[in-house]
Amino acid sequence: MKIGIDLDGVITPIGLINPSLKLPRWLYIFLVPIILLMVPDKKEELKKIAKNHEIIIISARPEWSQNLTEKWLRYHKISFKKLYCIGFGKGTKERKLKLIKKEKIQIFVDDDRKIINFLNGNSINAFSEFELLNGLL
């Protein structure tokens, strides 16, 4: 099964890159290196999921942070098949939906309630916590 996962606020302990925030670009340039120093708090859950499922990470991080984010994931030994940094701001949830459909992702985990509701309203099984996945996987 293909499992889609948001990054900030799901894999990382806090979600600073939130598509609904209207922060200036310079502040995100400052925040991304700080986020990259964070230790993922869902590492064990991800290991369990990756044993039997394909993980595709779709993040609202800026596109220019893709290489740094991949290095961070590999450094922390987070298993994933693909990573997409789609950028934040207007149209984020629509871009996530488009990739979820393109990749044929069956389940998506996100920390943003608006995105979860949007995805569920578009026939995507979206959840806010890994714990909810235990009964489905």
N, C-alpha and C positions, 0 to 999 in steps of 0.2 A: 504494500500500500504506500502511496505517496503522501507524506505529511508535510504541510507547509507551516513554517514557523516564522513569526516576527522576531526581531533581534532585541531591540532595546525595550526593557520592561518585561521581557519574556525570558530570554537567555541571560541578559545582564540584569543585575538587581534593580536598576532604576531605568526609567524611560525618559531620557532627556531629549531624544530626537522624536518629538511628537508632531505629527503632521498638522495638528490643529493650532500649534503655537506659531505666532508670527514674530519670530526673532530675526534680527539682521544676520546676514551671511557671516560677517566677521565673528559673531558670537558662536556660531556653529563651528567655524574653523578653530576656535579656542576650545570648544567643548569636546570635539571628537577625540583629540589625543587623551583627554582625561577619561573618557569612556573606554578607550582602548586599554587603559591601565586596569580597568575593573576585572575582577575574577568572575567568571560565569557562575551563577548560583544554581543552575539547573543541569549541571554537567552529568550527574548520575542518571537523571531522567532521560537525557539525550542519548546516553550510551545504551540504555535499555531499548529505546525506540529504534536506534540505528541498527541494532542487531537484526531486526526483522523487517525494517521499513526504510524507505528512501526519504531522506530529509532534504527539503528545499527551503532555503532561508530567503524570505522576501522582506526587506527592510526599507524604511523611509529615510535611511541615511542618504546623504548626498551621493550622487554617482561618483564623484571624485574620491570618495573614501573607500571604494571597492577594494583596492589593493591592500590598504592598511587593515581593513576589516577581515579579508581573507587571511592575512598573516596572523592577526589576533586569534581567529578561530583555529588555525593550525597550531599556533603556539600553545593554546589551551586544549589541544587534542579534541576539538569538537568535530564529530563526524557530520559531513553534509555532502550532498551530491552536487548542488548548485547554490550559488549566492547571487541575489539580485539586490542592488542598492538603487532604488527607483526615485529617490529624491522626495522631499517633503513639500508641503504646500497644497495648493489647489489641485484636485484630481488624484490625490494619493490613493484613496480607496478604489477609484476606478482603475488605476494602474495595477494595484494589487489584484483586483478581480480579473483583469485581463491576463495577467501572468498565471494566476491560479487555474484559469480555464485552459490556457495554452499548455501548461505543464500537466494538466489532468490530475491536479491535487484533489484528494478525496476529503481531507480534513485540514483545517487551518487553525493555528493557535495565535492569538493576538492579545495585547493588553488594552487596546483601545475599544471601549464599548461601542462607539459609533461605527467603527469599522466592522466589528463583530455583527452588529445588527444589520449593517448594509450587506455583508456577505451572506448572512442567513436569509435575508430578504431576496437574494439572488441565487437561492438554491445551493449554497455552499455550507457545509457543516463546519461552523466556526465556533471556537471555544476560547475561554479566557485563561484556563489553567490546564497544566499537564495532568493534574489529578483526575480531571474529567475524562481524560483519554483512557485511563486504566481499564474501564469497562468496555471500551470499544476496540482495543488493540489485542 
